[in-house]
Amino acid sequence: MADGRLVIGTRRYSSWSLRGWLCVRLAGLDVVEEVIPLAQPDTATRIAALSPSGKVPFLEHWNVRVWDSLAIAEYCAEIEPSLWPSDPVARGFARSVSAEMHAGFQGLRASMPMNLGRHDRPLANGVSDAAAADIARIDALWTEARDSFGDHGAYLFGTQFGNADAMFAPVVTRFLSYGVALSPVARRYAEAVRRHPLVAEWYNEAAAELETWLSDRYESVD
Ligand SMILES: N[C@@H](CCC(=O)N[C@@H](CS)C(=O)NCC(=O)O)C(=O)O
């Protein structure tokens, strides 16, 4: 019997679920996954029946209940401390960029919702000023992390794909979906994240989801 349960939303669309799922898998937690399709008439009721915040992801592990992706990342790092860099300077940076991601980038998130079925197709009406500012800030953060801490590996803080990479993985998917132009350093980082086996696994599982789970809310973005 598993040690708990992770409740997530449609893999194709649920960016916060992807973050929580990556942290849980990176920490090696033995949990069953329960997927609640998003944007269906009963979505809110089904999530509310399980998750205290009415949102996914929601983790139950042993007798611990954790909701919100950043709290899940912290919980997973208690079990697998290497999810944050060991060096305090790098760790401070990793926590800060993760928190900044969690709290911000509304311009990008609102105009480019995660949709793993969309590939390299720019927005028909171009990128808004708010989204462009978010993209520039994210590119600068990735470049600074890679230049300062990423020396020996492909990820933000080196060889290990950790919590900060998990927080930005759905941003990588958006950049790939909407054909966003990036600096060479940020582009290489995005490609490395896309190639990570867990990210590839999530994409594969998303591609196998039911057609009835497709939603206009995400698919009609032009
Ligand atoms: N701050 C939360 C945000 C979670 C969130 O907004 N999740 C969305 C799915 S990506 C959700 O549960 N929406 C409820 C719904 O669609 O009814 C986190 O970091 O986990």
The ligand as an ORCA input file, in Angstrom:
! r2SCAN-3c Opt
* xyz 0 1
  N      -1.006     28.695     -5.291
  C      -1.479     27.376     -5.691
  C      -2.244     27.518     -6.986
  C      -2.961     26.222     -7.346
  C      -3.944     26.405     -8.483
  O      -4.368     27.543     -8.814
  N      -4.333     25.272     -9.091
  C      -5.346     25.298    -10.132
  C      -5.028     24.286    -11.231
  S      -3.488     24.631    -12.053
  C      -6.663     24.842     -9.537
  O      -6.690     24.006     -8.656
  N      -7.788     25.397    -10.012
  C      -9.070     25.014     -9.523
  C     -10.060     24.810    -10.629
  O      -9.638     24.838    -11.804
  O     -11.229     24.616    -10.308
  C      -0.289     26.421     -5.783
  O       0.855     26.900     -5.833
  O      -0.465     25.200     -5.733
*
